[in-house]
Amino acid sequence: MSLFNKAYAEATGGAFVLRIEDTDRVRYVADSEQQIFDTLRWVGLPWNEGPDVGGPYAPYRQSERLDTYRPFVEKLLASGHAYYCWCSTERLAGLRAEQQASKASVTGYDRLCLGKTREERAVLSGFSETPVVRMLIPDDAPLTFTDVIRGEVNAPRPDDQVILKADGFPTYHLAVVVDDHLMGITHVVRGEEWISSTPKHILLYEFLGLTPPAFAHMPLLRNTDKSKISKRKNPAARLVWFREQGYLPEALRNFLQLLAYPPVGDSEVATFDEFVAGFDWAKVNTVGPIFDLKKLDWLNGEYIRALAPVELAVRIVEHLEFTGEWAEATDAQRELLRRATPLIQERLGVLSEALPKLAFLFTADADLVVADDARAQLGANAAEVLDASIAALEALEPFAADEIQAALRAALVDGLGLKPRFAFGPVRVGITGSRVSPPLFESMELLSRESSLTRLRALRATL
């Protein structure tokens, strides 16, 4: 939703407003606000107004605006569009259970408190000392509204929604109506799960004599099996997960565009500015898009390969510091990674794959561990191959990739008569500890002659 909010604001010269809607104190998580700030900035969707940047309608946290809502509640009570409800949570739970058991055609609050004074309600069962305030839904409540994306939309009839809770906090329904009005919001972009609540919001605007904004309800994302994505079951429902996995923010942004919007031009790879330039709500797909990570993996690879190697190296370091794999990169680590990045760029899918592919370069010679599968594939002639390789490299000058390749080819292919595809296997295992690695000769140049010879001799000593 933030992506399309931001795109429309950019396309029309408007403001993208970030408001923290934290009136549900039961579900409040202390560090969630900072996570929202960090992840939205990381993905490249900064806001024009918000809690941390200010703006003409501050404060932008609803928990700091409680005095703002009370006059609107009083106006609704005075006009008869709202009423106090003293029903206890136990009574309401029993009412829901009874309606479910009887499969009642009409569900929701039964209006026991409507028209009663506190004293009249107190003599009945299920009484709570602290009331809530409910809006009174008229029998002829309009259930159809015009959606910017979907056109005419029909919604189910709402029940008498709580708009002010017993703790003095407004519910989402009242708070967003009041704030959208006071903050001059022209377009509300949200998920389609809020379609059923829109009649309540439109009624509140009507009751308060306010003009409602335009509503645009985006489709919900679906798993590959068409089921709804769950934050509890699918880690990819958390934006920070993509950063943890090493996706590039511009690739993720491009991927999210494509989920509900056709490609910009002839290519699926498009910048945010290109997306904004031709933005049109009519192009938004209302059918629940499939969240296919394979598509994102492909896009991420495209963006990785398009980066200059030095920029990619910077991104990799930032990722390693973010995940804590490198607390703080040293100058030596940065320089070695910069030189090694071209060796893996074409084979890199996400940033998190970089360090495992290059781990042997950042491992002390004495700490290098030869993997069991790599050791198992060493042939009977491995000792002979290593002896010849060591002899060929000891006096090699300069110790550069082309010279290393020529020296080893002369010693192993020409000298021992080995086929190239088999000749360098023991050398690779000795240098990297693995069967598969980045280009061998370039890796040896990065390690240096001393380190390369130390590793080859160490493997040879075990044979």
N, C-alpha and C positions, 0 to 999 in steps of 0.2 A: 504493500500500500504506500509506503514512504516513497518508493521509486516513482510511482505514478503521480503522487501528490507533488513531488519535487519537479517532475517533468512538466506538469501542467502549469505550475507556478512560474517556471522558467519560460515556458512557451508564451505566456500571457503577460509577463512582466509583473507577476504577483509576488506574494511572500509565502514561503513555506514555513508554517508555524509548528513548532514542537511543543506540545503541552503534555505534562505528566498527569495522567488521570489516576490518582492514587487514593480515591475515596473508599475503596474496598480494603479496609485495614486488616481483615482476616487473611487476605492473600498478599499483603504487602511484604516485599522482600527488600531488605535494606540496600543491598548493592546493585539491585536491578536497574536503578536510574543511571548509575555510572556506566553500566554495561550498555545501555541504550545509547548513551553519548558516544562511547568508544567505538561501538560497532557501526553506527551510522556514519561516523566520521571516517572510519576505516574503509567502508564501502564507497565513500565518495558522495555522500548525500548530506551536506551541511545545511543547517536551517538558518532562516533569517531572523526568527524570533524564538526565544525559548528560555528556560530557567537559568542557563549558564551564560547566555549572551544578552539577555534582557530584551527590551522592546517596549512599544508604547502601551501595551496592555498588561504589563506585569502586575502581579506575579503569575507565573505560568505553571505552578503546581496547584492542583485543585485543593490539596490539603491546606494551602496557605490562603485560600479564598472563601473560607466558610462563611464569613460575614456577608459576602457578596450574594450568597444564595438565599439567605433567610427572608429578605423582603419579597422575593419571588414566591416563596412558599406561602408567606402570609397573604399575598395577593390571591393566590389560588384558593386558599381556605376562605377568604372573605367573599370570593365570587361564587363559592359553592362547587368549584371544579376540583376540590380536594377535601379530604376529611381525615380526622384522627382515627387511628386503629390501635386498640389496646390488646389485641389477641396475642397470646403467648406463643413462643416458638413450638411448644408442645402441642398446642391446639392446632396450629397450622400444619404441623407434620401429620397429626391425626386426620385432618381434613383431606390432605393429599392422599394419604393411604386409603381412606374411605372411598374417595373418587376413583382411584385406580382399581380398587377391588370391585367396585360396582360398574366399572367401565362407563362412567357417566359421560354423556355426550357433551356436557358443558362442565369445564373444569376451571380451577382458579379460585380466588378468594370469594367467599359467599356473602360478603357485605354485612356481616353480623354487626359491625360497629357503626355502619352508616346511619346517620340521623340521631345517634345516641349521645348523651352527655357522658362525661367520665363516671358520674355517679350511677347512671342507668346501666352502663356497661359493667361496672365493678361488681354488681350483684350476680352477674352471670359467670359461668365457669370459663376457665382458660384466660383469666385476666392478667395483664402485665402492667405494672405501675408506670413504666415509661412507654409512651405510645410512639408509633411511627406515623408518617403522613402518607396517605395513598391518593393518587389522582382518581377522579371519578370518570370512568369511560362511559360516554353516552350511548344509548341504544343505536343511534344512527351514526356512529363513528365512521368516518371515511376509511376504507380499507384499500383504496387504490391510490397510487401516486406515480408520478413520472420520474423515472430514473434516467440519468444522463447517458448511461451505457445501454440499458435494457429497454427503454421506452416505458410503456405503461406496465406497472407491476401490481399484482394483487397480493395482499398479505393477510394472515389470519387475524381474527378479532382478538385484541389484547384483553387481559383482565385488569383489575384495578391495581396498577403498578405502584409499588412503594417508591416514593420520590425523596423522602427524608427518613433516614434510619434512626433508631433509638439512641445511637451514639452521637447524634447531631450532624453526621456526615450525609450529604446528599448521595443518592445513587447516581450511577452513570447517566441515567436517562434525563434527570433534571439538570445535572451539572453541565453536560455537553450542550444542552439547549441554551442555557444561560450564558455559558462561556462563548459559544459560537456567535451568539448575538452581540455580546459586549466586545468581542475581539474582531468583529467585522468579517467573520468567515463567510466566504461566498460559495465554496464548494467543499463538501465533506466526502472524502474518498475512504471507503472502508470495505471490509469483507462482506460477502453475501449472507453470512450468518446473522447480520444485523438488519436484514430486510424485514423480519417479523417485528422488529422494534420501531421501525420507521413511523408507522401510524401513531404510536404513542408520542413520538417526538413532534410530529406535525400537529397533533392535538395540543401539545404544550405550547407550541408557537401560537396557535390560534387562541388558546385560553389567555395567554399573556399579551395578546395583541401585537405579536412580532412577526416579521417576515422570515420564513424559513429559507435556508440556503438550498442550493442544488445538491442532490444526493447521487453519488456514483458508487455502486456496489460491485466490487471486483470479485471474480470467481475464486473459489477455494482451490488450493492445490491438491492434487491427488497422487497417491502412490501408484506404482506401475500396475498394481492389481485393481486400480480405480477406487480404492478405499481412501477415506479422508486421512490426511497426514496428522499424526498425533505427536504433540510435543513430548509426551511421556515415553512413547515407543520409538520415535524416530529422531535421532540426534540432529539430523539435518534440518529439523524445524527450528533449531536455534541458530541465529545468524553467526554467532561467535564460533560455532563448530567449523564453519568454512575457513575461518582464519586459522584455527587450530590445525586443520588438515593441510594448509599450505596452498589454498586457492588464491589467485590474484584477485583483488577487489574489482578491477575493471572487467575481468572475465565473468565473475559472479553477477555483476551488474548487467552485463550483456545477456547472460543466461536468463536472468529474471525478466528482462524485457521480452525475450522470445517466448516466455511461458504464456503470456496473455496478449501478445502483440505480434503482427507479422514482421518478417525481416525488413530492415530498412534498405531499400535498393535491391541489388542483385546478390548481396552477400549476407550471411547470417552474422558475420563479425561486423559490429557497428559500435561506434563510440556513443557515449551518452549525449553529446552535443548533436550528433546526427539523429538520434532518437527524438530529441526535443524539437529539432527543426521541423519535422513533419508530424508532430503529435496531433492525434485526432481521436477523441473518445469513441467515434464510430468504428474504429479499427480494433477495439478491444474485444477479445474473444470471451464470450460468456460461458462457454463450456469448460468445466473444470479441467485445467491443463495438467498433464502428467509430469510429475517431477522426476525426470530421468537423469540420474547422476552421470550416466555414460555420455550424455550430451554435454554436460558441464565439463567432464574430463577432457573431451575433445576440444572444447572452446579454450580451456585453460592451457592446453598444450599449444594451441595456436598463438595465444598471447605470450606464452613463455618464449617460443621460438622467435617472436617478433621483437623481443627486447634486445637491446645491445647487451653483450655479455657482461660488461662492467655494471650496468643497471641491474641485471639479473643477480649478480653477486651481491649487490646491496640489498636486494629483496630477500635473498636467502639468509643473509646475516640478520636482518630485521626479524624474519620468521623464527630463527633459532633463539634470538634474544626474547621474543615474545613468549615462546613455549618454555623457556627456561633451560633449553639444552645447552646454550651458551649464556651464562649469566651476563657477561659483557665481553664481547669479542676483543681480542688483543690486535695490535697492528699486524703482528705476524700471521695470525689466523685470517684476518681480512685479506692480506696480500696473497697468501697461499690459495684462499678460496677464489679470489679474483682470477688468478692464473689457471685454476683448475676448472672453473665454470664452463669454458668452451668445450671441455671434454665430455660434459654430460648434458649440455643444453638440448641437443636433439633427442635425447632419451628421457628427458624429465617431464613427468606428468603434473606433479604438484611439488611445491617447494619442500615439503617434508621428506621427499625422496632424495634430496640432495646429499645430506650428511651420510646416510647409509651407503650411498654410492661412493662417497669419497672418504669414508671413515679411515681407511688404511693410510691416508695422507696425514691425518691428524692423530695417529697412534704412534707412540714411541716404538722404535724398532724392537726393543726387548719385550714389549707388551703385545706385539702382533700375534694373533691366534690363527692358526691354520684350520679352517673348517673341516669337519670330518669328511664331507662329501668331496671336498677339493683334494684332500690327502688320498682318498680312496681311488681317485681317477688317475693318480700318478702311475705311469707305466714302469716296466721293469728297468728301463734305461734312464730313469729320472736322475740318478746320481751322475751318470755320464753327461747328461745334458747340462746339469748344474755346474759340473767341473769345467766343461767347455765354455759355458757362459761367463763364469767368473774369470777365467783366463782371458777371454776376449774383452772384458770390460775394465780390467784392472788398470790398464794404461791408456784407456780411451780418452782422447782429447780432441775437440771439446765434448763434454758429456751432454749432448743434445739429441733430440728425438731421432732425427735423420741418421746421425752417426751411430746411435745405439742400434737402430734397426739394421743398418748395413753391417755392423760388427757381428750382431747375433745371427743374422742370415748367413754370413760367411762361415761362422763357426758351426752352426747347427744344420743348416740346409746343405750348404756346399761341403762343409767339413765332415759331418756325420752322416750325410745323405738322408736326412729326415724330410718328410713332407711338411710344407709350411703350416698346414692346419694342425699338425701335431707337435711341431718343433718347439713352440714357445709356451706350451701348457705348463711345464714345471716352473718356468721363469715367472709366469703370471701368478701361480700359486705362491711362490716364494715372496714375490713383491707385495701382493694384496691379501693373501690368505684365502682367496676365493677362486672359484672356477670362472666366474664372470666378473669383468671389471671395465672401467673406462679404458680408452686406448692405452695399450701397455707402454709403448715407448715414450709417449708424452708424460705418462705417470712417472716413469723412472727419471725422466729429466727433472720433474718437480721434486722428487724425493732427494736427488743428488746421487753422485756416484758412491759416496761413503755409505749412505743409508741403504742404497740398492744392494751393494756388495754385502753389507752386514746381514741383510735379510736373506739373500741367496745362500750365504755361508751357514746361516742358522738352520735353514731347511735342509741343506746338504748334510749337516751334522746329525740329523735325525734319521738318515736313510742308511 
